[in-house]
Amino acid sequence: MTQPYLFLENLAEHAELPPNGILSRTLHADDKTKILQFCFAPGTELSAHTAPVPALLCFVRGEAELQLGEDRMDARAGSLAYMTPRLEHAIRARTEVVMLLVMFRGAGQV
């Protein structure tokens, strides 16, 4: 990155989605943080998985079912979730969804 910041005017904008797909793109990556934008077509899902680092999910547009550990909840524009490392999670889009994922690399390491 040539600038010491990242500014996106409209997080809800994205490239055209395939009718049954998920589009992801890296917005920023360095040795401490990785920020990705995920765009889900209605009915698509990321099956249950874990991440080795703490992470933050921020829902920008749409409605989804979010699984965090054993709990399931509704997520919509404005919803935010913080996840500890190795927490099993999954996302199923009910509508077109735009979501940010922020992963905190090296967290807790000395």
C-alpha positions, 0 to 999 in steps of 0.5 A: 500500500502506498498510502498510510490508510485505506478509504472506501467510499461505499463498502456496499458496492462490489463487482457483479456476483455470479447467480449462485456464488460468493465473491471475495476480495482482499481490501488490505493486507499487512503483517498485522491485519487482513481485511476482506470483502465477501459478497454472497448471492442469495442462498449461498453459504460458507460451511462451518470452519475455524480461523487461527486468529481473532476476527471481526465480521461486519455485515454491510448489506443483506440478511444472513444466518450466522453460526458462532460456535453452537449458537445461530443468529440473524445477521443484517446490515449493521450486525457485528461479530467478534470471534476468538481464534478457532471458534467454529463459524458459518454464514448462510445468505438469505439475501444478497449479502456484503460483509467485511472480515477483518483478521488480526494476524499475530494477535496474542503473540509476543 
